[in-house]
Amino acid sequence: MPTRGKVILGASVVVGLIVMFILFRMATAPSYVTVVNGVEPGDTAKVTAALDEAGIAYELQNNGTAVAVVSGSEAQANVALATAGVDTGGGTKPGFELLDEQKLGASDFQQKVNYQRALEGEIAKNVQSINGISSATVQLSLPEDKLFADETKPATAALLINAPANGLDPQQVRGIASLVAGSVEGLKDENVTITTSSGELIWPLGEGGQAGGTGGSTTKIAAENRYASQLEADLNQLLIRTLGADKAYVEARPTLNVDEISREELKYGTRGTALARKSETEELQSEGEAGAAAGARANIEGAAAQANGGTSDYNREMTEENFGVDKTIEKTKVAPGAVEKLDLALVLDASLSEAEVTEVEAAVASAAGIDQQRGDTLAVSQIPFVKPKTEEAKGAPVPQEAVGVAKWVGLGIAGALFLFFVTRALRKREREALGDARWLTEIDEPRPLAALTAGGNEAPGSSLPEMAAPSAARTQIGEMVDKEPEKVAQQLRAWMSEES
């Protein structure tokens, strides 16, 4: 083979070996599954030592705070870590197992501290078992017992959870607060503080730190974001169904009132109804002789004769009625979440006509509930949309079980292609012409080496002369050599010795 052919063949072999090595590494590469998350840096060495002793392959993740093992060995890893006393619950504090290690000479202060630590660990484990919470940390403040109840401070609890605020249901938040309050003696719901890892307070809410009217749900900003997301999703879905994809887009900025209001009204009717009636009658009658009139004149002589006698008749009637007026008492509790103002921004593609823009604007305003008297606004703009790049439709994702099969199939195809190209090159070399084979030409007489190399007087492209047909004597000698080779060899030795 020429030098070029050797280089091509060697490069093909090297490239084929590299491709086979890469495919083999991809096919045999192990996949890891996280078994311990949130490990304290000081406990990482204990975790790795337990896995090394059990002979389980692992790798460190998240800067050493998480440990992953080879897929399929999770059960063995959990058993090995549990045997070594490693907590696989995400790095939470130890629970009541701390009380198993109490020393005989522990002071009362040490016992109280250990009990508080154990209680915090148990509460953290219970909270962490709730769906949606990956980790939890609990800090308790347990006051000392006092002789007088008015001098005793209330117990408090601070809970830090690793979970998005929007991902927790308000009932879940209330349940977590009740769980923590019920686990500590003398702890009330309003003295429990729950904060997410992002620093957002989700319990309690409201004035004075008491439980808010939203039942421990998200704050005002979170409630507005949730309402805006839901409204945008509905409106964008409406636009996609009517105009098609990449034709319109809408964004909402609502202002909600999340204050809980209690209202009590007392109404009176216009007509009254008699409830009670009372009547009194008084009469007085008298007859007698004439008497002197009262006063100083009765003492004057002759005055008594002038006085005339007579009769007396007295009569009095009184009626009292109590009327009742119709009365209605209404107690109303206004739920939070009323929309105070709504601002919408509607962006349409420039390809839409004016009539279509008008119809879409009216539909969006009606669907969103725009109220101009309330101060709502709807801003409509029309600009050319950026056309997305067309991509080929992608099929469904390949199942994990088919990945391994695909690796081996790819390895086989690569090997078959390598053998095909190598065989093709060799066959191509076999079909190449040998050229002018001057070294096979029959020589009739002795010639110098230079003449043989140069080709002598032979014309280019000369071929071998045809050989004459064998004679009968030569055929007979050949048959004798085949039948009796020893005798022929002996005769040849005799001839050679005679010539010498």
C-alpha positions as a printed Julia matrix, in Angstrom:
500×3 Matrix{Float64}:
    0.0     0.0     0.0
    1.21    3.53   -0.63
    1.92    5.89    2.25
   -1.37    7.71    1.78
   -3.34    4.47    2.01
   -1.48    3.43    5.16
   -2.21    6.81    6.8
   -5.9     6.61    5.9
   -6.17    3.04    7.21
   -4.39    3.91   10.47
   -6.55    7.01   11.01
   -9.69    4.97   10.37
   -8.62    2.41   12.95
   -7.86    5.13   15.54
  -11.15    6.96   14.94
  -13.08    3.7    15.15
  -11.42    2.8    18.44
  -12.17    6.26   19.87
  -15.84    6.05   18.84
  -16.13    2.56   20.31
  -14.52    3.73   23.56
  -16.87    6.73   23.85
  -19.94    4.62   23.15
  -18.79    2.02   25.64
  -18.28    4.66   28.33
  -21.72    6.13   27.62
  -23.36    2.71   27.76
  -21.63    1.69   30.98
  -21.73    5.07   32.75
  -23.71    4.72   36.03
  -26.59    7.02   36.91
  -26.74    8.47   40.43
  -29.73    9.05   42.72
  -29.64   11.43   45.7
  -30.25    9.64   49.0
  -29.13   12.29   51.52
  -29.83   16.01   51.1
  -28.91   18.93   53.33
  -26.02   17.18   55.1
  -24.03   19.28   57.52
  -20.42   19.76   56.32
  -19.14   18.16   59.5
  -21.22   14.99   58.88
  -20.16   14.5    55.25
  -17.1    12.47   56.24
  -19.28   10.18   58.36
  -21.63    9.58   55.42
  -18.85    8.82   52.94
  -17.13    6.5    55.43
  -20.32    4.51   55.89
  -20.78    4.15   52.11
  -17.13    3.17   51.6
  -17.41    0.49   54.25
  -20.5    -0.91   52.52
  -18.76   -0.84   49.11
  -21.34    1.47   47.51
  -20.23    3.91   44.8
  -21.27    7.51   45.47
  -20.65   11.1    44.45
  -20.94   14.4    46.34
  -23.35   17.07   45.11
  -24.28   20.65   46.06
  -20.82   21.45   47.42
  -20.79   18.39   49.66
  -24.21   18.91   51.26
  -25.85   16.1    49.25
  -24.75   12.51   48.56
  -25.91   10.45   45.58
  -25.39    6.71   45.03
  -25.56    4.49   41.96
  -29.1     3.87   40.76
  -30.43    0.61   42.16
  -28.44    0.71   45.41
  -30.63    3.19   47.31
  -31.95    0.56   49.72
  -28.45   -0.71   50.58
  -27.25    2.87   51.07
  -30.11    3.72   53.43
  -29.45    0.6    55.47
  -25.71    1.34   55.65
  -26.31    4.96   56.71
  -28.91    3.94   59.29
  -26.53    1.32   60.71
  -23.81    3.97   61.01
  -26.24    6.3    62.81
  -26.49    8.83   59.98
  -29.79   10.68   59.69
  -31.13   10.49   56.15
  -34.01   12.86   56.82
  -32.41   15.84   55.11
  -30.11   17.03   57.87
  -32.78   17.7    60.49
  -31.92   17.88   64.15
  -31.99   14.7    66.23
  -35.22   13.97   68.08
  -35.97   12.16   71.29
  -33.0     9.85   70.7
  -31.0    12.54   72.49
  -32.67   11.5    75.74
  -31.26    7.98   75.31
  -27.78    9.39   75.82
  -28.47   11.15   79.13
  -25.6    11.02   81.57
  -26.06   10.18   85.21
  -24.61   13.45   86.51
  -26.44   15.78   84.09
  -27.66   18.98   85.67
  -31.21   20.26   85.52
  -30.17   22.89   82.95
  -28.62   20.25   80.68
  -31.74   18.12   80.89
  -33.94   21.07   79.91
  -31.7    21.96   76.97
  -31.66   18.36   75.74
  -35.44   18.14   76.02
  -35.85   21.36   74.05
  -33.45   20.14   71.33
  -35.25   16.8    71.13
  -38.63   18.51   70.87
  -37.36   20.81   68.11
  -36.0    17.84   66.17
  -39.23   15.86   66.43
  -41.34   18.83   65.29
  -38.96   19.46   62.36
  -39.25   15.81   61.27
  -43.04   15.93   61.39
  -43.21   19.17   59.41
  -40.69   17.9    56.87
  -42.87   14.86   56.17
  -45.57   17.16   54.71
  -45.79   17.08   50.95
  -44.01   20.05   49.33
  -41.58   20.78   52.19
  -38.02   19.58   51.62
  -36.49   20.76   54.93
  -37.57   22.47   58.14
  -35.86   24.08   61.13
  -37.66   24.78   64.42
  -36.58   27.13   67.2
  -38.55   27.02   70.46
  -38.59   29.49   73.32
  -39.85   27.74   76.45
  -40.24   30.09   79.43
  -39.48   29.07   82.98
  -42.29   28.31   85.41
  -43.22   31.25   87.66
  -45.1    31.34   90.94
  -47.66   33.84   89.64
  -49.4    33.29   86.34
  -49.26   36.97   85.34
  -45.45   36.84   85.46
  -45.18   33.86   83.12
  -44.17   34.66   79.55
  -45.91   32.79   76.73
  -44.07   30.13   74.75
  -43.09   31.0    71.16
  -41.92   29.03   68.14
  -40.14   30.06   64.93
  -40.31   27.73   61.94
  -38.16   28.05   58.79
  -39.28   25.83   55.88
  -37.77   25.26   52.47
  -40.83   25.52   50.24
  -42.25   28.12   47.87
  -45.0    30.24   49.39
  -47.24   29.85   46.35
  -46.84   26.08   46.48
  -48.46   25.72   49.91
  -52.19   25.7    50.36
  -53.58   28.06   53.05
  -55.01   25.06   54.87
  -51.56   23.47   54.88
  -50.05   26.57   56.47
  -52.78   26.65   59.11
  -52.26   22.94   59.72
  -48.51   23.42   60.21
  -49.14   26.19   62.74
  -51.64   24.01   64.61
  -49.21   21.07   64.54
  -46.42   23.12   66.08
  -48.74   24.73   68.65
  -50.19   21.37   69.65
  -46.73   19.84   70.16
  -45.63   22.37   72.8
  -47.42   22.9    76.1
  -48.86   26.39   76.48
  -48.11   27.42   72.88
  -50.86   29.2    70.9
  -51.29   29.48   67.15
  -50.73   33.24   67.14
  -47.33   32.75   68.81
  -46.06   30.56   65.95
  -44.04   32.22   63.19
  -43.58   30.45   59.84
  -41.12   31.82   57.29
  -40.01   30.42   53.93
  -36.39   30.1    52.85
  -36.85   33.22   50.69
  -37.67   35.28   53.8
  -41.42   35.57   53.2
  -43.68   35.48   56.25
  -46.65   33.18   55.67
  -47.91   32.89   59.27
  -49.25   34.82   61.11
  -50.69   37.66   59.03
  -52.85   40.6    60.0
  -52.77   43.42   62.48
  -51.01   42.9    65.77
  -49.3    39.74   64.57
  -52.5    37.72   64.91
  -53.73   35.2    62.39
  -54.78   37.14   59.32
  -58.09   37.07   57.57
  -56.61   35.04   54.72
  -56.21   32.08   57.02
  -52.42   32.11   56.87
  -52.25   32.34   53.09
  -49.82   34.37   51.08
  -49.22   38.08   51.49
  -50.88   40.77   49.42
  -48.15   40.71   46.77
  -48.34   36.94   46.47
  -52.14   37.06   46.24
  -51.95   39.68   43.49
  -49.35   37.64   41.61
  -51.5    34.53   41.83
  -54.59   36.38   40.63
  -52.61   37.96   37.76
  -51.19   34.59   36.69
  -54.61   32.99   36.6
  -56.18   35.89   34.72
  -53.33   36.03   32.19
  -53.54   32.3    31.57
  -57.28   32.49   30.87
  -57.0    35.52   28.6
  -54.0    34.19   26.65
  -55.79   30.89   26.17
  -58.77   32.8    24.78
  -56.5    34.7    22.37
  -54.73   31.56   21.19
  -58.0    29.79   20.46
  -59.41   32.73   18.5
  -56.37   34.23   16.75
  -53.86   31.4    16.83
  -50.4    31.19   18.33
  -48.05   34.19   18.32
  -50.79   36.69   17.49
  -51.57   38.38   20.81
  -50.38   38.56   24.38
  -51.85   40.14   27.52
  -50.46   41.02   30.95
  -52.39   42.02   34.06
  -51.51   44.17   37.06
  -54.32   43.87   39.64
  -54.67   45.66   42.95
  -56.48   43.51   45.51
  -57.93   44.28   48.9
  -56.94   41.42   51.18
  -58.35   43.0    54.36
  -61.05   41.06   56.16
  -64.01   43.29   57.12
  -66.79   42.51   59.61
  -69.94   44.67   59.22
  -73.02   44.72   61.54
  -76.18   46.63   60.53
  -79.41   47.33   62.53
  -82.56   48.27   60.58
  -86.0    49.37   61.97
  -89.37   48.93   60.26
  -91.72   51.84   59.4
  -94.89   50.38   61.07
  -95.29   49.38   64.69
  -97.21   46.57   66.36
  -98.95   46.88   69.78
  -97.22   44.62   72.22
  -98.97   45.62   75.54
 -102.02   47.74   76.56
 -102.91   49.06   80.07
 -106.14   50.97   81.12
 -106.96   52.74   84.47
 -110.33   54.26   85.63
 -110.81   56.37   88.83
 -114.25   57.74   90.15
 -115.17   59.74   93.34
 -118.72   60.88   94.47
 -119.72   62.74   97.83
 -122.7    64.65   99.42
 -122.68   66.87  102.71
 -123.75   70.01  104.61
 -122.67   73.39  103.69
 -119.42   74.32  105.18
 -117.46   77.45  105.51
 -115.12   78.2   102.8
 -111.53   77.67  103.45
 -109.38   80.65  104.31
 -109.38   83.65  106.66
 -112.93   84.71  105.82
 -114.4    81.73  107.6
 -113.35   83.24  110.93
 -115.4    86.42  110.41
 -118.7    86.5   112.09
 -121.58   85.73  109.68
 -119.39   84.17  107.07
 -120.54   80.64  107.81
 -124.12   81.5   107.04
 -123.21   82.67  103.64
 -121.59   79.37  102.62
 -123.78   77.06  100.57
 -123.69   73.25  100.9
 -123.3    70.92   97.75
 -122.2    67.54   96.14
 -118.85   66.34   94.66
 -118.34   63.98   91.53
 -114.72   62.98   90.35
 -113.96   60.67   87.33
 -110.5    59.87   85.65
 -109.6    57.37   82.86
 -106.06   56.52   81.56
 -104.96   54.11   78.77
 -101.26   53.08   78.15
 -100.12   51.06   75.05
  -96.6    49.75   74.21
  -95.79   49.44   70.5
  -92.91   47.35   69.05
  -91.1    48.45   65.87
  -89.79   45.9    63.29
  -86.03   45.45   63.76
  -83.49   43.56   61.54
  -79.87   42.85   62.58
  -77.43   41.85   59.78
  -73.91   40.65   60.44
  -71.74   40.48   57.32
  -68.19   39.19   57.05
  -66.59   40.44   53.84
  -64.07   37.95   52.46
  -60.69   39.36   51.34
  -59.6    39.4    47.73
  -61.82   42.08   46.22
  -60.38   43.77   43.12
  -59.83   47.46   43.71
  -58.21   48.21   40.35
  -57.17   46.26   37.28
  -54.67   47.36   34.62
  -54.34   45.31   31.43
  -51.8    45.57   28.62
  -52.85   43.91   25.34
  -50.26   43.53   22.56
  -51.49   42.45   19.11
  -49.67   41.48   15.96
  -49.5    44.04   13.15
  -51.06   41.54   10.75
  -54.5    41.99   12.38
  -56.97   44.38   10.81
  -58.63   47.28   12.61
  -61.91   45.42   12.83
  -60.21   42.43   14.42
  -58.37   44.67   16.88
  -61.65   46.29   17.94
  -63.36   42.94   18.44
  -60.42   41.47   20.38
  -60.27   44.56   22.61
  -63.97   44.28   23.44
  -63.68   40.54   24.13
  -60.68   40.97   26.45
  -62.34   43.85   28.33
  -65.46   41.77   28.87
  -63.59   38.62   29.89
  -61.35   40.49   32.35
  -64.23   42.5    33.85
  -62.88   45.97   33.08
  -64.81   48.61   35.02
  -63.96   52.18   34.04
  -65.84   53.62   37.0
  -63.55   51.64   39.28
  -60.51   53.09   37.49
  -59.55   50.05   35.4
  -57.46   50.6    32.28
  -56.9    48.59   29.1
  -53.92   49.62   26.96
  -53.91   48.16   23.43
  -50.85   48.29   21.18
  -50.16   46.74   17.79
  -46.63   45.87   16.69
  -45.07   43.19   14.43
  -44.34   40.04   16.38
  -41.01   38.24   16.04
  -41.54   35.08   14.06
  -40.14   32.01   15.84
  -37.73   29.78   14.02
  -39.37   26.75   12.51
  -38.09   23.56   13.99
  -38.82   20.03   13.1
  -41.44   18.41   15.22
  -39.89   16.43   17.98
  -41.24   13.09   18.92
  -42.09   11.86   22.31
  -39.24   11.59   24.82
  -37.29    8.37   24.7
  -38.01    6.14   27.71
  -35.16    5.55   30.12
  -35.24    1.8    29.42
  -34.62    2.39   25.71
  -31.53    4.52   26.26
  -29.33    1.54   27.11
  -30.58   -0.4    24.09
  -29.96    2.61   21.86
  -26.37    2.85   23.1
  -25.6    -0.73   22.18
  -27.35   -0.36   18.82
  -25.27    2.73   18.08
  -22.12    0.84   19.05
  -22.99   -1.98   16.66
  -23.77    0.43   13.8
  -20.45    2.25   14.34
  -18.55   -1.07   14.25
  -20.35   -2.16   11.09
  -19.56    1.14    9.38
  -15.9     0.83   10.33
  -15.63   -2.7     8.89
  -17.52   -1.61    5.73
  -15.13    1.23    4.94
  -12.0    -0.85    5.72
  -13.24   -3.73    3.51
  -14.13   -1.3     0.76
  -10.62    0.17    0.78
   -9.01   -3.3     0.65
  -11.2    -4.42   -2.24
  -10.39   -1.25   -4.1
   -6.69   -2.03   -3.74
   -7.25   -5.55   -5.01
   -8.91   -4.27   -8.18
   -6.06   -1.91   -9.02
   -3.87   -2.89  -12.08
   -0.31   -4.05  -11.44
    1.06   -2.13  -14.43
    3.88   -3.37  -16.7
    5.38   -6.45  -15.06
    8.77   -6.38  -16.78
   10.36   -8.5   -14.07
    8.25  -11.45  -15.25
    9.61  -11.34  -18.84
   11.52  -14.44  -19.94
   15.27  -13.82  -20.49
   16.83  -15.61  -23.48
   20.47  -14.67  -22.78
   22.49  -13.24  -19.9
   22.03   -9.46  -19.42
   23.48   -6.91  -17.01
   21.41   -5.87  -13.99
   21.16   -2.3   -15.26
   19.69   -3.52  -18.51
   17.15   -5.65  -16.66
   16.16   -2.68  -14.48
   15.83   -0.39  -17.48
   13.86   -2.98  -19.37
   16.51   -3.69  -22.04
   15.28   -3.58  -25.58
   11.85   -4.85  -24.62
    9.03   -2.63  -25.69
    6.72   -1.29  -23.01
    3.74   -3.41  -22.36
    5.47   -6.62  -23.55
    4.0    -9.81  -22.14
    5.42  -13.19  -21.38
    6.09  -15.43  -24.42
    3.84  -18.36  -24.84
    5.38  -21.63  -23.62
    5.64  -24.59  -26.0
    3.57  -27.65  -25.38
    5.44  -30.35  -23.35
    6.96  -33.28  -25.37
    6.24  -36.98  -24.79
    9.67  -37.57  -23.2
    9.12  -34.76  -20.71
    5.72  -36.15  -19.87
    7.21  -39.6   -19.31
    9.93  -38.24  -17.05
    7.32  -36.41  -15.03
    5.34  -39.57  -14.54
    8.49  -41.43  -13.41
    9.23  -38.72  -10.87
    5.7   -39.02   -9.48
    5.77  -42.84   -9.29
    9.38  -43.57   -8.23
   10.9   -40.41   -6.79
   13.63  -42.29   -4.89
   15.05  -44.0    -7.98
   14.99  -40.76   -9.94
   16.84  -39.01   -7.13
   19.43  -41.79   -6.97
   20.03  -41.57  -10.74
   20.48  -37.82  -10.49
   23.04  -38.24   -7.75
   24.94  -40.71   -9.92
   25.0   -38.25  -12.82
   26.16  -35.44  -10.64
   28.99  -37.54   -9.21
   30.15  -38.57  -12.72
   30.26  -34.93  -13.86
   32.28  -33.92  -10.83
